[in-house]
Amino acid sequence: MSLKGESRTKRRAVSGVVGGLLLFSMLFSVGTGYFMFVINGESQYSQALANRTQGLQSQLTESLKITPASGASNHLVFTATNIGGTAANITDVFVLDPSGVTRTYGLGFGPNTTPALPGGVTPQKTSASYDTGITIVPGTYTIKVITHRGNAYTATYPVPPATSFASSTGSLTVDLSSFRWVQLTGTSSIKQENYVANCNAALCGVGFSSNVASGDTLVYAVGWANHIAPATPTDTRGNTFTLGAANTVTTPSTTPPTLVQQRYTSNCASSLCGLAYSSNVASGNTLAFALGWLNQSPPSTPTDTLGNTYTLGVSQSLADPAPTLVQKNYNSNCNSASCGLAYSSSVTAGNTLAFALGWYGQNPPSTPTDTRGDTFTLGVFNSVTAVSPNPPTLVQKNYNSNCNSASCGLAFSTNVASGNTLVFGLGWSVVAQYYVPITLTNNQGSATPTTFQQKITWNPSTYSAYESSTLGNIRFCADILCATTLNAWLESCTPSCSTSATSASAWVKLTSAIAASGGTQTVYMAFLGTSVDFDGNFWGEAPTIPGVYGQNDNGANVFTFYDNFAGTSLSVKWTVVKSSGGSVTVNNGATFTTGSAIDYAFVDSAPQTYPQVAESYMVSRTGFTALALGITTSNSVNGGIYPYNGYVVVLFKFSGVDYLALGSETSAGSSTVSFQAEPNFNAGIWQISWSSTSVQSATDGSVSLSGTSGSPAIANYGIYVGQSNNNPGSDVVDWGRMRAYPPSNVMPSTSFGSVGSGVPSVTDTRGDTFTLGVSTSVTAASTTYYSYIWYATAGSSGADTITASFSFSVTGSVSIYEINGATTTSPSTSTGSSSAGSTAVSVTSFTPAANSFVIGNAETSSSASTFTVGSGYTSVLTGAGGCDPTNAARGCSEYQTGVGSATTVPFTLGASASWVESAISFTPSAVYYSYIWYATAVSSGADTITASFSGTVTGSVSVYEISVNANPSIASSTGSSSAGSTTPSVASFTPVPTSIVIGNLETNTPSSTFTAGSGYVSVITGAGGCDPTNAAQGCSEYETGVSTSTTAPFTLGTSAPWVESAIAIGPNT
């Protein structure tokens, strides 16, 4: 029992101790926590106080200068220059516009500047230019810029002008509530002053009487007369002076003007009469410009190099006495190479001599001369090209029956004359009218096979100018002449095979290998005449392209193996391999049909030398049949129901999904090499190749498969197409083919050159420009025969050879003609041809203008052709080397002059041949001239004036002697009519008062009669003259005392082409 009571007492003591400890612990924890709270609060307060102090310091050291301006599109822009000691960040901008509206930009606002705010600016730097987007209008804009520290900086636009200096000083501050400047003024005083009454020097200075104090304002005032303002003043202390105020006044002076400098020239002799000062002129001085001249109207107001404005102060003019006619003479027809005319009496020194000449048939003469050695000046001239009543004449001709070169040239036997018409007739034949070189490049490590099918793709629309509508005139050739035509097959076009197609692909059968590693070979895509079509031999197309199936198909000439299943019978090229329930039918395509899931139907070809690429055009598939394309070495099928040994690409259904599979076929059975799901049957070209025992590939045009199966071993193989066992149905195939395997299965690349032409360029040794006058061609048996005629006007006289330059050698006949008195303006032309051939050669009937010169140029398909020219025509050359009934040539030319009725320019051939002819006619014409020269007689005495030509001309000559002072006033005008009229005249012009006016007229006929204009007098009337009853080719008239506008008119008795020039000789003014 006692042991129990002692134990209870001890437990109470322990409980008391534990309770005390717990109470102490609680009190300690609470006290410590409170102490830590107080310490932490004091620390945070101290940090906040320090941060605030730092922020205030930064705010005080921050300082920006705001500069507003007018920016792009007249927008209000500004920059901020940091002139403080710490970086600043612009956050917002307020703009108060002239209407009192405040615009806001930046953080917290929708609008923003460009570039957008916020934006920083480092100390001593200027920010980007900020565009507010505000279009500036008249008035004041106030800009307030806010930084991230809360500072605000203000500026106004326009920037206020500098403060005027006044008698008080002070400081400026800004009232931020109104954005207005406030001036707090103080007082100022003058410390010292000084004055100089008359500087009288180039340097005007004055000194202070005692030292100036730093910080004081220095004022410098100066007044002066008769000099521009000086440079900004300087002082001995290097201070910078600002112009505070300025004013000027102009007032009469009591001092006479002084001459600074003067210059003079005795004869300007130019249309620009200028004179320079010898030294610089001074601003404010008066510049005077005096000018005297004769026989010109007053100039425009003078200008100078400093841009000063000149005022006409005074002017005066004086005219010499009116000119009078002293004597005259006339010759109605010079008809010589030297057209001269003598005065009937002696001329007087100082008088003006006028020489008027009208002519045709030669270029202008050299400057006339006279027996007194006077110097003549051409005062006025004019010319017109018009129909001549005289037929053109043949000057010379030449002919070459066979050029047989790439450069067909022929020389004239004598020099040609400038102004004559040169004609170049050429006949030739080529296979290709135009061609494009195509470079094939083999970048693989092995050469192509010797016989190789090259795929070439081009854009037909690029060559539409040369192609026939079906592309049937294209040929691929091994050479530029197309002497070796390559077999080629047009496979497809996008969208259709026409000149508007954007893509076309053809296979070209090459007959020589392309070397490895960059080897090249060039073939030519030639364009024959557009009337040429597919020949089904060298150039064909896929069977479905034309309207009739297989009409132009020449695939058998291009590919190693090819058949298009044309007609209704299967070609012997194929062997049928089928089950009893399978069938193969042919009807412009092959249809393979199976009646049950175990049936099959194939056709296969004989083996070809490997490696080959086998392809077929798959047209359609019914349901889920096992449509197949394969290569095989036998005609038997294995347990997989495919021909073996070889490979097959097949579309078959497995577990409800279509797969395209590449399979290996041996006699033991089938194994899948590669496969891929193919949700859709792909109509088009399928392909399979077997280049070596372990390399196979296939595609249906959508999915590509490849394999490395080693079984079976490669051997020569053929192609097969058809349907294996799977689901019953029908499949249609258009064609099957085999072609040579490209190196590494990579086709050589193609590069197209520029279009070349079978049509030459024509030049001559004198640099004349030839124009193609007429051309035509005809194609017979794939050869195109041409007849072209070019013409030019000889620009100079001398020896000449005309050459036609081809890009390759041709066989052709060449004719050249030189014709005098013909125009090359709008010649008449006609053509004719016969591809079938005949003996009657001609062009379509045409009617040249009266008295025309006609040339016909014919080319035939036979070098044994003999030619009989048409009635009235002459062969270009007869006898040996020519073309006539007994001398054979491939082509010939004939001509006739004076033709004015319908003609067919006929030839008759000795034997029927294909032929082509072109013909051209040149209208008779001449250039008619009217020239007037004048001179001052240097001495008195008998005188004859003469104009010398290079050949005989027909012309009229007039001479006049006029009493007038030296250097007469000259005015002139001209007129002409190539079509002809009865009212010749020049454009109205106004001579100086009391002038003598001379008009000189030339027509195209010697039967013209002339009535002088009102007030005018004919140079000579009566026999030998020109008047209403005496005919001449040309005439001149004159009138004295003319002071008003005139047209120097004539009236012709009958309408005729004409040319007139008129000159007015007036007194000096």
QUISULBEL-V14472 format. One line per field, one symbol per residue. ss: DSSP state (H for helix, E for strand, - for the rest). A space follows every 50 residues. Layout:
ss: ???
This chain:
ss: -HHHHHHHHHHHHHHHHHHHHHHHHHHHHHHHHHHHHHHHHHHHHHHHHH HHHHHHHHHHH--EEEEEEE-HHHEEEEEEEE-----EEEEEEEEE---- -EEEEE-------E----EEE----E---EEEEEE-----EEEEEEE--- -EEEEEE------------EEEEEE----EEEEEE--------------- -------------------------------------------------- -------------------------------------------------- -----------------------EEEEEEEE----EEEEEEE----E--- -EEEEEEEEE--------EE------EEEEEEEEEEE-----EEEEEEEE ----EEEEEEE----E----EEEEEEEEEE---EEEEEEEEE-------- -EEEEEEE-HHHH----------EEEE-------EE-EEEEEEE------ --EEEEEEEE--------EEEEEEEEE-----------EEE--------- ----HHHH--EEE-----------EEEE---EEEEE---EEEEE------ EEEE---E---EEEEEEEEEE----EEEEEEE----E-----E--EEEEE EEEE--EEEEEEEEEE--EEEEEEEEE------EEEEEEEEE--EEEEE- ---EEEE---------EEEEEEEE----EEEEEEEEEEEE--HHH---EE EEEEEEE---EEEE------EEEEEEEEEE--EEEEEEEEEEE----E-- EEEEEEEEEEEEEEEEEEEE-E-----EEEEEEEEEEEEEE----EE--- -EEEEEEEEE------EEE----EE---------------EEEEEEEEE- -EE---EEEEEEEEEEEEEEEE-EEEEEEEEEEEEE----E--EEEEEEE EEEEEEEEEEEEE-----EEEEEEEEEEEEE-------EE----EEEEEE EEE----E-EEE----EE-------------E-EEEEEEEEE--EE---E EE---EEEEEEEEEEE---
